[in-house]
Amino acid sequence: MRTSTLVRLALAGTRTDTVRVVLTAISAALAALAALAALTVLAIPTPPATADNGNRWSLQYANELLVEPGLRGGTAFALLLLLIPVLALAGQCARLGAPARDRRLAAFRLAGATPGQVTRIAVLETGLASLLGTLAGASVHFAGRELLDRPDAQGRLALPTDVLPAPGALVAVLAGLPVVAALAAALMLRRVSTTPFGVLRTHRRERGPRPWAGVLIVAGLAAFVAVEPVTRFYDRRDADAPLWLVPMLLVGGGLAAMVGVVVGTGWISWTAGRLLHRYAWGPAALLAARRLTADPWAGSRTFAALLAAVLLGAGAAGLREYFVAAGELSRRTGAGLAGDDGFYLRTMDLVDLAVAVAMLVAAGGLVVAVVEGITARRRAYAALVATGVPRPTLGRSIAWQSLAPAVPAVAVALAVGLLLARGLFRTPRSIDYDEVCVATAQLCADPATRSRHTRVVETSEVTVPPDVPLGQLATLGAGALAAVLVTVGVGLLFLRASTAVEELRTT
């Protein structure tokens, strides 16, 4: 099959296929914007030290996050964290209209296409959509760079519009995102075989998930807790820790904890379904219980972006309380962070804004997932309505199916995020030391012998334990559950159309 034919078949389809391609392109554009913004921050050059600028600050910027070289890595990392909910949204968009796409691929097989060609068509669809989205995101980035290049009265820039990422980095983003999207699509199709009569799953789980995701969560927490002992170990030996060690612990531990929370939602869904099946009486809860046990991994797919945003928000809340406690310690003792100007708290305001954006993106993914779930099962819902099940009962079952795993999963994400922050940033403390001579008065009075008997001992210690940010955690949890409820409400708007009698003829 020629390449032009593959491209035409990949772009063919119904309105649902068009919506899926558009949403995939939008997700790729958002990912490209976040990646290019992070690379631009990292591309800011550090000036040489001078008599007037011994700190090597980039004074051409008005934002302190860009001025200080030591803060740019954290700023870029925060921007890259936005890729997590965006990529999860892309995964949700790829599942939109899956039954109709399966029927279209089966028609290709009936027309004589091989299984490999059908797989390449599906992969090419995702790759082309991601390529178009990546190019659109890059266009928005460069257009915004020109529009926002406006120095203030002091000649300082609000954003790094005077620098560009390295050409190799630009090529890696523009070519890498579509390639990664195509490879992800191929990976998802590795256990799927398209036959002339439909799509056949070649692997099916016979038993429910097991709580092995807890091992990932514990490993992630242990990695964060180990950062301080590791740095102390090298400090006691007057040696520098390897440059890769601490970043590996932070990145590896954070990813392990996040994957554990997301994957653990499958076990939570399975357990919630079994509990509902055993103790629930109403038909809505029983329908939800059967659905949760039949496909427990739907919760992991649906809530992945939302749980990642909640975990990051809880970690940011714990870090904010640490800065508040460190500022209080500075006011009491004159040691610790110089928190009188609120620099660190203003930085956390930007982190909270990034978390809010991530939750909005995650809410978009939830809408796509709920609507896709209702439209994919419209024949089963129509059959239930035809046999006498009221539509409000189906609506309540969808709400049960969403909230039963979401409530405990959000609670776990909040707890893990706070524990990660607590494991990395312990209680701020200030210790005073004094030199004490432990010999006789005669030896201590003699300068020649005093130094041999002088010991440095701890005289006092002041600690300020960080508070538990219950208010912020409650706001995060309530916002996440409100997003679930809103998306369920949006999905129910499609329920009446999806339960019409005509849907019984859907194949």
N, C-alpha and C positions, 0 to 999 in steps of 0.2 A: 504494500500500500504506500503510495507516494506521500511525501510530507504535506503537500498542499491539501490532499484529501484528509489526512489526519487532522489538520487544523480546521477544515470546514466541519468535520464531524464533531470535533471537540467543542466548537462554538455553536452547534445546532442544539435545538431543544425548545422546551416550552417556556412560558413566562417564569415559572419557578426556577428553571435552570438559569435564566437570565438574572433573576434576583440573587441566586447563589453566586454567580460569577461577579456581580456588582459588589456584594457584601465581602467576598473574598478579596477583591481589589481594594476596597476601603480598608480592610484589615491590613493588607500589605502596605498601603500608603501610610497608615498610622505607625506601623512598625518601622518603615523607612524614616519617617520624621523623627521618631525617638532615637534611632541609631545614629542618624546624621547629627542630631543635636548633641548627643554624647561625644561623638568623634570631634565635633567642632570645639567643644570645651577642652578636650584633651589636646587639641592642636594649638592652644594658646601658648606662645613661647614665653619662657621665663627669662627676664632680662638679667644681665650680669650685675653682681653686687657693686654698688658705688657708695661714696660717702653719704649721699643724700638718700640712698635706697638700699640700706644694708640687708633688709628682709627680702629683696628681689621681688617686690610686688609689681604687678602689672597695673600701673596707675592710670592707664588709659580707659579703665572701666569704672562704672559707678557702683556695680554690684560687688559686694565683698566676697561672694562665692567665687567670683572670677578673678578678683584682685589677688587673693592669697594663693600661692601655688599648692599649699598643702590641702586646700579644700576642693580643688578641681576634681581630684579622683573620686571623692565621695559624691560630688554633684553629677559626674558622669555615670557613676554606679546607680544613683537614684533614677536617672533618665533611662538607663538600660533596664531597670526593674519594671518600667512601664511596658516593656516588651512581653512580660509574662501574661497579663490579662489580654493584651492584644493578640498574642499567638493563640491563647485559649479561645478568644472570639473567632479567630480564623478556623479553628477546629470545629466550632459549633456551626459556622456558616457552611463548611464543607459537607455537613450532614443534611442540610436543608434539601428537601425534595428527593431524599434517597430512593424511595420506592419508584417514583417516576423515572429517575435516572437508571435504576436497575432494569426497568422495562425497556428503556431506550437501548441500553447496552445489549439486552437479550435480542432485540430486533436486529442489531448489527450482527450478532452471531447467526441469526436465521438467514441473514443476507450473505453469509459466507466468511465473515471476519474470524480470525483465529483468536484464542484467549489472550495471547500476547498483544495482538493489535488492539483488542478491546481495553486491556489494561493501559496501553500507551495512550489511548484516547482519553481515558479518565485522568491520567496523570498530566497529559498535555493541557487539559482544561484548567486544572489547578495552577499549573506553571504559567500559562499565558495570563490568567487573571492576576496572579501575583506579580508578574512582570509589568503589566499595565499599571497596577496599583503602586508598585515601587517607583516607576517612572513618574507617576502623578505626584507621589509624595516628595520625590526629589525636586520636581518643578515647584511645588509649593514652598519647599525649603529655600531654594535659591531666589524665588520671587520675594519671599518674606525677608530674606537677607538684604535685598536691595531696598525694600520699602522701610525697613526698620533701622537702616543705617543713618541715624539722625543723632549726632552728638548734642549734649546739653550745653548750657552756657559756659561750663568749665572745659568743654571739649571732650568730655567723657562719654563713653558708649554704654547703653543699658545692656546690650547683648554683644556677643563676640562676632559682630558682622564684618570685622576687618581681617578675619582669618578663615582659611578653608582647611578641611581635613586633607591628609596626604592622598595623592592620586590612587595609591594602592588600596587605601581604606575605602575610598569612594567606589572603586570597582568591586571591592569585596562586598559592599552593601548592595549595590545595584544588581550585581550578578548572583550574590550569595542568597539573598532572600527568596527569589524565585526558585533557585535550585533546591534550597531547603524545603520549600513548600512542595515541590514536585516529589522529592524523596520521601517526605512525610506521607503524601498520598500513596506512593508506591508501597510504603511500609504498611499502611492501613489495609491495602488490598492484597497483602501477601498470603492471607488465609482465605481469600475469596476467589471463587471460580465462577465466571459468567458462562452459563449454558444457554442454548437457544430457548430454554423454557424459564429462564429467570436466573437469579443469583443464588448460588449455593455456598453456605458457610461450611468450610471443611474442618472446622474445629469448634466444638461446643463444650462448655463447662458443665460437668455433671453434678458438681456440688457447689455450695455457697463459698464465698470468699472467706479467708482466714485472717485473723488480726495480725498478720505479719508486718503490716505497715507501721505498727507501734515500734518495731525495731528501728526503722528509719528515723522516726521521731526521736527516740532515745539517742541514736547515734548523732543526729544533728545537735541536740542539746549538749551532749558530751563534747562535741567539737568546739562549741562556743565556750563552754566552761573551761576547756583545756587551754584556751588562749593565754589567760593570765599565768597559770603555772609554767607554761612553756617559756614565756618571756622572762619570768623570774629565774628560771633555770639558767638561761643564758646570761642574765644580768649578774647572778652570783659568780659566774665564771669570767666576768669581764669580757664577754664575747657577744658578737652580734648574731642574732638568729638568722637562718637562711631567708633570703628575700621571698622565697616561694612558700614558706611554711605557714605564716599567719594568714596570708590571703587564701591558701588552700583550705585551712581550717574554717575560715569564714564562709567562703563560697561553697565549699563542699558541705559544711554543716547546714547552711541555710537552704541549699537545694534539697538535701536529704530530708530536712524537717518539712519543707513545703510539699515535696512529693509524698511523704508519709501522710500528711494531712489529707491531700487530695485522694490518694489511693485508698486511704482508710475509710473514706466516705462510702466505698463499695461495701465494706463490712458493716458499716453503720446502717446502710440501706437494707442489707440482708437481715440484720438483727431487728431493725424496726419493723420490717415486713413480717417476720416470724412472731414478734410480740403482738402486732396488730391482729394477725390471723388467730392468735390464741385467745386474746382478751377482748378484742373489739366485737361489738354486736351489730352495729349499723351496717347496711349494705355498702355505703360509701367507703367506710374504713376497710371492709373486707375486700372490695375491689382494689383498693390501693395496696393492700397487703399482698395480694396475688401479683400485682404488677411489680412491686418492689422485690419480691423473691424471684420473679421470672427474669428480671434484668437489673440486678443490683448495681452494675457498673454505670447505669444511666446517671446515678447521682454524682459519681466522680466526673463524668463528662460534663454534666450540666453545671455543676457548682465549682468547677476547677478555677476559673478566673475569679469568681467572687471570693472563694476561700483564700486564694493567694493574696488578694487585696486586703482582706480582713486580717490575715496573719501579718502583713507588712504594717498595717495600721496599728495593730496591737503592739508590735515591736517599736514603732515610732512613739506610741504613748508611753511605753516604759522608758525609752530613752529621754523623752521630755522630762519625766519625773526625776530622772537621774541628774539632768542639768539643773533643775530647780533645787534639788538637794545640794548639789555642788555649789550653786550660788549662795545658798544659805550658809554652807560651811565657810565660804570665802568671807561672808559678812561677819561671821563669828570669830574667825581666827586670822583672817588676812591671807590664808593659803587656799590653794585650789584654783578653780576657774575664775577668771575675772568676769563675773556675770552681771556687773552693774549696768552695762549698756544693752543687755538683752540680746547680744549677737546670736548666741546659740539657740535661744528660744525663737528668734525670728527665722533662723535656719529651719527649725522644726516646723514653723508655719508653712514653709515651702514644701517640706516633706508631707505634711498633712494635705496640702493642696494636691500633690501628686497622688496620694492615696485616694482622695475624692475623685480625681479623674479616672483612676484605675477602677473604682467601684462603678462609675458611670459606664465605662466600657464593659465591665462585667455584667451590668444590668442589661446592656444591649445583647450580650451573648445569651443571657437567660431568656430574653424575649424570643430570640431565634430558636432556642432549644425547646421551649414550651410549645411554640406554634408548630415546630417541626414534629414534635411528639404527637400533637393532636391530629395534624393532617396525615401523618403516617399511619395512624390507627383509626382513621375515620370509618373504615368499613366495620371494624369491631364495635365502635361506638354506635354506628347506625343500626347494627344488629341488636344491640342492647336496647336502644330506644324503640325499635320495632317490636321487641318482645315485652315492652311495658315498663322499662326502667325510666323514671323521670329524668329529664335533663339536669335539674338541680342536683340530683343524686350523683350524676356523672361529674358535675362541677365540683361538688364536695370531695369526690374521690380524687380528682386531680389536685385539689388543695392539700388533701392528706398526703398524697404521693410526693408533693414538693416539700411540705413543711416537716413531715416526720423525719426525714434524714437531715434536713437543713438546720433545724434547731440544735441537735447535738453536734453536728459538724461545725457550725459557726462557733459554738462554745469551745470545742477543741482547738479551733484555729486561734481564738482569742487567747486561750491559755498557753498554747505553744509560742505564739508571738511574744507574749509578755515574759515567758520563761527564757526565751532566747536573749531578750534585752537584759534580763537580770543576770543571766549567766555570763554575758560579756562585760556588762558595766555593773560592778559590785557596789557596795555601800561606800560613798565618799568618806574619807577619813583624813585627819591631820594628826601627825604624831610629832611631839616635841622630844628632843634628845638633849642630854647634858653629859658633860665629861665628869666622871667621878673617880677619885683616887681611892683604891682599895687596899692601900698599905698603911703603915704607921704614920703618925703625924710627922715624924722626923724625915722619913723617906719622901712623904708627899711635899714637904716644905723645900726639899732640895731639888732644884731644877734639873740636876744631872740624873736623878733617879725617878723623878715624878713621871716622866713620859713612859717608863717601863711598867708602871702600875696604874696607868690611867685607862679607864674603860668608858665607852660610850653606852649609856643606858637610856631606856625609854622613861621619860618622866610623866608624860600625860598623853592621852589620846582622846580626840573629839571625833565622833561619828554622827552623821546625819542620814539615817535610813530613808531611802526614797519611799514615798507613799505609793500605794496601789491606785492607779488611775481608774477608779471604778466608774466615774462619770463618763470619761472618754471611751472606756471599753463598752459601757452600756449604750452609748450613742452609736458606736461602730456596730455592735450586735443588732440594735434596733434598726439601724439603717440597712443592714444586710437583709434582715428578715422582711423589712418593708419593701425592699427591692424584689424579694421573692413573691410577696403578696401582689405587688403591682404587676409583675410579669404574669402571674397566674391569672389576674383579672384581664390582662390584655389577651392572654391565650384563650380565655373563655369566650371572648368575642367571636372567635372562630369556631366555637363548639356547635352553635346552631347550624351553621352552613355545613359543618362536617358530619352532622348526624341526620341530614336529610335522607329520605327513603331512597332517593336516586343513588346515594353512595353505596347501596348494597350491590350495585352492578359494577363497582370499581374492581379492577383485577389487579 
